[in-house]
Each structure stands twice: as C-alpha cells, then as structure tokens.
Amino acid sequence: MEMQFNVAQLLKEPVGATRVIEFGTPTLVLSEEEDGGEIVASDVRGRAKLTHLAGRLRATGRVAASVELECDRCLTDFDTDVAALLEEIFFQTVEVNTGLPVAPDEYVVREADELTIDKNHILDLAEAVRQSLLVNLPMQALCREDCRGLCPTCGKNLNEGDCDCEVEEIDPRFAKLANLLADGDIAERVSKN
C-alpha cells in the first residue's frame, strides 16, 4: 500500500464525485523528541473516501497503527494500538485541465500549514495521517493499568518485584512535619533550642 495518490481523474469529474482508497505504510515518524528520540508508528493502515469539492478534495476515513511508547511510570518501552478518524481538506494548487496555478480562493482563509495537492495532482496523506495519530495518543502512556513504576529510592522497576529499600511508614497527619525536619537549616534551629 501507499500514502500518495494521483487524483487528476477525480478532479476532472463533477463536484461530488467520490473515490474510496486504501492506504498504508510500514512506518511513519509521528514526532521527534528533543533528546533525539522519535515516536514511530508501524503497520499504518486505513481507508478513506475522497470527495471532489470545488477546488479541493475532502478526505474522510479511519486510520490505525501500532505505536511504541515509553511508560510514564516505569520508563519501559511498550507497543499500543492507536486508532483515529481522518477528516481533512486538501486544496488544489494547479488547475487539472489547464495546468495553470489556482488563484487562492478569497473566501477561504489560507494557512501556512494547510494540506495541498501538488502540481502533479498527487495527494499525499502522510501528514494528515501523522497528525491524526499523534493527537490520538494516550495522554498518559502506561505499559499496563496497574503499573507500579520505579522505586523512588533505588530506581528498581517495581513491576519486576519489590526492592530491598526500607519503607518508613509516616502517619499522613505528620507528613508535613517530616518534610520540615528533612530540611537541614530547620533541623539545626530545632536542635539548638
């Protein structure tokens, strides 16, 4: 499968004409992290209906992929399935019958990041699919619902078993006092009195 489609014939047909397409790619980079890492979707696949509108095409459909994420609690990598709706408008840049550039529609606000059909009448779904999958990633990435995370003292992954750190049980009513005593300056002042 592919992510790019020649839509010249559809643009020659009357307004309202439609085509159903299936698309996909083995991998798609969803975002690049500041630390050099990437969020990558694999086995991206979907189906969309293209509808010819005046000077543009509307793509509506669904997309699904497997995405490798890092667990927010235990920092291990895990795969999760992500599904998203696809609904985008692609603007025509070259008139299909004359080959002349299309004058920007004065009634449509043109944005710098709008999706366009290139001068060869190729519609590329990659950016629309990337955006749809990215906004549908889970807000909190968890490898499993009951992830126990890392020990705050030694850093051991508690999903692999308990660590040997001693856990000091503090009465929740006195937790604030324990924090004050942990501050060195306050502890010195208290011991001097």
Secondary structure, DSSP 4 states (H G I P E B T S, - for coil): --SEEE-HHHHHSPTT-EEEEEEEEEEEEEEE-TTS-EEEEEEEEEEEEEEEETTEEEEEEEEEEEEEEE-TTT--EEEEEEEEEEEEEEEE-B-TTT-PBPPPPTTS---TT-EEE-TT-EEE-HHHHHHHHHHTS-SS--SSTT---B-TTT--BGGG---SPPP----GGGHHHHHHHHSHHHHHHHHH-
